[in-house]
Amino acid sequence: MTHRLLCTAAAAFALLAGSQAGAQTPMKIGFLATLSGPLGTLGQDQYDGFMLAVEQRGGKLGGVPVQVLKEDDQFKPEVALQLAQKMIERENVPIITGMTASNVMMAVAKPITDKKVFLLSTNAGPSALAGAGCSPYQYVVSFQIDTLTEGVGKYASDKGYKKVTLLTPNYVAGKDMLAGFKRYYRGTVVDEVYTPLNQLDFSSEITQIASNKPDAVFVFYAGALGVNFVRQYQQAGLLKTLPLLSTGTIDGTSLPALKDSALGALSGHMWAPDIDNPANREFVDAYEKKYNRIPSNFAAQAYDGALLLDSAIAKVKGNVTDKTAFTAAMKAADFKSVRGSFRFGNNNFPIQDLRMFEVAKDAKGRVSLKTVATSLKDYQDPFHAQCSLP
């Protein structure tokens, strides 16, 4: 009897040991984004879009179980740096993604990539990191910031706007945005205004716009800043008489608050919900069912980021420690993007179409974005020539 019990116990132990050996240890992925404050909705949409793709794959990417470690950088570079160091040194993450704000990414990019940890931005794309600051461990799945406004600048020229006023917060992304607009705009900039980073009252700036009498206005104000600017612009009666062009101001994060007050305004970007391809239709439908809201570009970009990782991790069979192989797998960008055309340039920033959208009612009567033009096709940022990567 004792011998039989011992054999049974040994068999049970062997079965348990075999089961544990067969179970995969989850791969840790750091998700570092701005999840609070004026830009908090942007980071939350990034996280929601990323996690939708993970959940659709049963909690896996590339067939490997993943544990996503979410952290809020609070829009503070020093906080982001501390969190990135914790992810690398304590959690041993091989990949950090997210990245909402350019000033935050500028603070953490080199410390992350110097450790040979892969950094995948699903929003921020500052010019300095597209040029000499490029790295084989750094990828941006969203855009290089300047390119979005280069498309808007070209659109403004094509529409024959002779004079424009430009406004943005006074920080890295804002300066890149206006530089991009001016690179393709052929008219005259009658005023270029840089406001404090957290300014929410634009009454004096709007009064100045009215007195300057430009043909159009271009703004870059994200999150709560954008909601306030557009509302005040519309309340001043300018939206009906003076075309409002923007980037990063009117999108799926701000339209639920703006609603009809933004109708007729224009936004330049690479993605909107009405882009017609199978991957985008599937994404929009799944996102609306899960979160009960129209996805923003931040959600779409992060969803694409998860699809990129899914493809790359599968190519190396989960062995992301083979950095040469994983670099090649990331560079291949072998996934179906929700935006349609997508590939990486030598600097690991996207080559893609840039479009213009108008705020309009969709087929369900909801305020959304409608594609009105493709301003630049299969476009690569101007900084790639400064990058030493092949």
LOKOLLO-922763 format. One record per residue (C-alpha): residue number from 1; x, y, z. Coordinates in steps of 0.1 Angstrom, whole numbers, plus 5000, padded with zeros to 4 digits. Example, Ala and Ser with C-alpha at 12.3 -4.5 7.8 and 13.67 -1.06 7.14 Angstrom:
BEGIN
 resi east north   up
    1 5123  4955 5078
    2 5137  4989 5071
***
This chain:
BEGIN
 resi east north   up
    1 5000  5000 5000
    2 5028  5024 5010
    3 5046  5016 4977
    4 5015  5023 4957
    5 5009  5056 4975
    6 5045  5067 4968
    7 5042  5058 4931
    8 5009  5078 4929
    9 5025  5108 4946
   10 5056  5106 4924
   11 5034  5105 4892
   12 5013  5135 4904
   13 5045  5154 4912
   14 5059  5146 4877
   15 5027  5157 4861
   16 5027  5190 4880
   17 5064  5196 4872
   18 5057  5189 4835
   19 5028  5213 4835
   20 5049  5241 4851
   21 5077  5235 4827
   22 5053  5238 4798
   23 5039  5271 4810
   24 5055  5302 4795
   25 5067  5330 4818
   26 5050  5362 4806
   27 5072  5387 4788
   28 5072  5420 4806
   29 5065  5451 4784
   30 5067  5486 4800
   31 5039  5510 4790
   32 5050  5545 4799
   33 5026  5573 4789
   34 5010  5605 4802
   35 4979  5593 4820
   36 4969  5623 4841
   37 4966  5661 4837
   38 4957  5679 4804
   39 4971  5652 4782
   40 4958  5623 4803
   41 4931  5613 4778
   42 4958  5609 4751
   43 4978  5584 4771
   44 4947  5565 4782
   45 4936  5561 4745
   46 4971  5549 4737
   47 4968  5523 4765
   48 4933  5512 4755
   49 4943  5508 4718
   50 4974  5487 4728
   51 4955  5465 4752
   52 4927  5459 4727
   53 4952  5442 4704
   54 4967  5422 4733
   55 4933  5410 4745
   56 4922  5400 4710
   57 4952  5377 4710
   58 4944  5361 4743
   59 4968  5381 4764
   60 4997  5373 4740
   61 5019  5390 4714
   62 5037  5369 4689
   63 5022  5338 4706
   64 5040  5347 4739
   65 5020  5357 4770
   66 5028  5393 4779
   67 5025  5413 4812
   68 5020  5450 4804
   69 5034  5473 4832
   70 5015  5506 4830
   71 5031  5538 4844
   72 5020  5574 4844
   73 5049  5599 4836
   74 5026  5628 4846
   75 5039  5648 4816
   76 5071  5653 4836
   77 5105  5642 4820
   78 5121  5637 4854
   79 5093  5613 4865
   80 5095  5595 4832
   81 5132  5589 4836
   82 5128  5575 4871
   83 5100  5551 4859
   84 5120  5540 4829
   85 5150  5532 4851
   86 5127  5512 4874
   87 5113  5493 4845
   88 5148  5484 4832
   89 5166  5477 4864
   90 5139  5462 4886
   91 5115  5447 4861
   92 5140  5437 4834
   93 5117  5448 4806
   94 5131  5442 4771
   95 5106  5466 4755
   96 5092  5500 4766
   97 5063  5515 4746
   98 5038  5543 4750
   99 5054  5578 4749
  100 5028  5605 4747
  101 5048  5637 4748
  102 5079  5647 4729
  103 5097  5664 4758
  104 5092  5632 4779
  105 5105  5610 4750
  106 5136  5633 4746
  107 5144  5627 4783
  108 5141  5589 4783
  109 5151  5578 4747
  110 5189  5577 4751
  111 5189  5562 4786
  112 5166  5534 4774
  113 5183  5526 4741
  114 5218  5529 4756
  115 5208  5499 4778
  116 5198  5481 4745
  117 5162  5481 4756
  118 5138  5485 4727
  119 5118  5518 4727
  120 5086  5519 4706
  121 5068  5552 4706
  122 5031  5551 4697
  123 5028  5589 4696
  124 5057  5612 4703
  125 5081  5616 4673
  126 5105  5645 4679
  127 5127  5657 4650
  128 5160  5653 4670
  129 5154  5615 4673
  130 5145  5611 4636
  131 5179  5626 4626
  132 5212  5623 4644
  133 5195  5609 4675
  134 5182  5578 4657
  135 5189  5543 4671
  136 5185  5507 4660
  137 5167  5502 4693
  138 5142  5530 4688
  139 5111  5528 4667
  140 5082  5553 4661
  141 5050  5537 4648
  142 5030  5570 4648
  143 5047  5598 4628
  144 5076  5622 4628
  145 5059  5653 4642
  146 5069  5677 4615
  147 5054  5656 4588
  148 5018  5660 4600
  149 5020  5698 4597
  150 5040  5696 4565
  151 5009  5681 4550
  152 4987  5708 4565
  153 5011  5735 4552
  154 5008  5720 4517
  155 4970  5719 4520
  156 4969  5756 4530
  157 4991  5765 4500
  158 4969  5743 4477
  159 4938  5761 4489
  160 4953  5795 4481
  161 4955  5809 4517
  162 4979  5838 4513
  163 4982  5848 4549
  164 4981  5826 4581
  165 4985  5830 4618
  166 5001  5801 4637
  167 4997  5792 4674
  168 5011  5765 4696
  169 5023  5758 4732
  170 5060  5767 4738
  171 5077  5733 4739
  172 5095  5708 4717
  173 5065  5693 4699
  174 5049  5728 4693
  175 5081  5741 4677
  176 5084  5711 4655
  177 5048  5714 4644
  178 5051  5750 4633
  179 5085  5743 4616
  180 5068  5715 4596
  181 5039  5738 4586
  182 5063  5765 4574
  183 5084  5741 4554
  184 5056  5735 4530
  185 5035  5766 4532
  186 5042  5791 4504
  187 5023  5821 4518
  188 5030  5847 4545
  189 5030  5840 4582
  190 5015  5872 4597
  191 5019  5861 4633
  192 5035  5831 4651
  193 5024  5828 4687
  194 5039  5805 4714
  195 5017  5803 4745
  196 5026  5789 4780
  197 5024  5751 4781
  198 4993  5750 4803
  199 4974  5781 4792
  200 4937  5775 4789
  201 4924  5810 4782
  202 4930  5822 4746
  203 4908  5853 4745
  204 4936  5877 4740
  205 4952  5856 4712
  206 4918  5852 4695
  207 4913  5890 4696
  208 4947  5894 4680
  209 4938  5869 4653
  210 4907  5889 4644
  211 4926  5921 4642
  212 4954  5906 4619
  213 4927  5893 4595
  214 4946  5863 4581
  215 4931  5840 4554
  216 4934  5810 4578
  217 4946  5800 4612
  218 4967  5769 4621
  219 4970  5756 4657
  220 4985  5728 4676
  221 4969  5724 4710
  222 4965  5689 4725
  223 4940  5676 4751
  224 4922  5702 4772
  225 4941  5730 4756
  226 4927  5721 4722
  227 4891  5718 4735
  228 4893  5753 4751
  229 4909  5769 4721
  230 4883  5755 4696
  231 4854  5764 4718
  232 4866  5800 4723
  233 4874  5803 4686
  234 4838  5792 4678
  235 4823  5814 4704
  236 4841  5844 4690
  237 4823  5837 4657
  238 4855  5830 4638
  239 4849  5794 4628
  240 4823  5803 4602
  241 4844  5830 4586
  242 4881  5821 4592
  243 4892  5785 4583
  244 4907  5767 4613
  245 4934  5742 4604
  246 4950  5720 4631
  247 4970  5690 4640
  248 4967  5671 4673
  249 4939  5695 4684
  250 4907  5680 4670
  251 4905  5642 4673
  252 4887  5613 4690
  253 4898  5625 4724
  254 4885  5661 4720
  255 4855  5656 4698
  256 4833  5641 4725
  257 4837  5674 4744
  258 4836  5697 4714
  259 4807  5681 4695
  260 4790  5705 4671
  261 4811  5734 4682
  262 4839  5720 4660
  263 4819  5713 4628
  264 4837  5726 4598
  265 4872  5727 4614
  266 4900  5709 4596
  267 4926  5685 4609
  268 4958  5671 4593
  269 4969  5636 4603
  270 4976  5602 4589
  271 4945  5584 4603
  272 4908  5588 4609
  273 4880  5563 4616
  274 4866  5565 4580
  275 4898  5551 4563
  276 4885  5522 4543
  277 4906  5491 4546
  278 4898  5457 4563
  279 4923  5462 4592
  280 4908  5496 4601
  281 4872  5485 4598
  282 4879  5456 4622
  283 4898  5479 4646
  284 4871  5506 4647
  285 4843  5481 4652
  286 4861  5462 4680
  287 4872  5494 4697
  288 4836  5509 4697
  289 4822  5476 4710
  290 4847  5474 4739
  291 4849  5511 4749
  292 4816  5525 4736
  293 4833  5554 4719
  294 4849  5563 4685
  295 4886  5556 4686
  296 4911  5584 4684
  297 4943  5584 4664
  298 4962  5578 4697
  299 4943  5545 4701
  300 4949  5536 4664
  301 4986  5543 4666
  302 4990  5522 4698
  303 4969  5494 4682
  304 4993  5494 4653
  305 5022  5494 4678
  306 5009  5462 4693
  307 5004  5446 4659
  308 5040  5455 4651
  309 5052  5438 4683
  310 5030  5408 4676
  311 5046  5404 4642
  312 5082  5410 4654
  313 5080  5387 4685
  314 5065  5359 4664
  315 5094  5362 4639
  316 5119  5356 4666
  317 5098  5330 4683
  318 5097  5351 4715
  319 5135  5354 4718
  320 5138  5391 4720
  321 5172  5387 4736
  322 5185  5380 4701
  323 5187  5417 4695
  324 5200  5415 4659
  325 5171  5392 4649
  326 5145  5413 4667
  327 5158  5445 4652
  328 5154  5430 4617
  329 5119  5418 4627
  330 5108  5452 4639
  331 5123  5469 4608
  332 5103  5446 4586
  333 5070  5460 4599
  334 5052  5429 4587
  335 5017  5438 4598
  336 4985  5452 4583
  337 4983  5488 4595
  338 4949  5505 4602
  339 4961  5535 4582
  340 4969  5514 4551
  341 5003  5521 4536
  342 5031  5518 4562
  343 5068  5510 4562
  344 5098  5522 4582
  345 5124  5545 4568
  346 5161  5541 4576
  347 5156  5561 4608
  348 5128  5537 4620
  349 5101  5564 4615
  350 5071  5558 4593
  351 5068  5564 4555
  352 5031  5569 4550
  353 5003  5589 4535
  354 4993  5622 4552
  355 4956  5633 4549
  356 4933  5662 4557
  357 4900  5656 4576
  358 4870  5678 4582
  359 4849  5676 4614
  360 4815  5664 4602
  361 4786  5640 4611
  362 4792  5604 4604
  363 4765  5579 4591
  364 4753  5574 4627
  365 4749  5612 4632
  366 4779  5614 4655
  367 4805  5642 4652
  368 4836  5626 4637
  369 4863  5631 4611
  370 4857  5628 4573
  371 4886  5624 4549
  372 4887  5654 4524
  373 4922  5652 4509
  374 4955  5633 4507
  375 4981  5661 4510
  376 5013  5640 4508
  377 5015  5604 4496
  378 5041  5578 4508
  379 5059  5606 4526
  380 5092  5603 4545
  381 5103  5629 4571
  382 5131  5653 4561
  383 5154  5643 4589
  384 5161  5608 4579
  385 5192  5619 4558
  386 5208  5629 4591
  387 5204  5594 4605
  388 5234  5571 4602
  389 5213  5539 4600
  390 5212  5522 4566
***
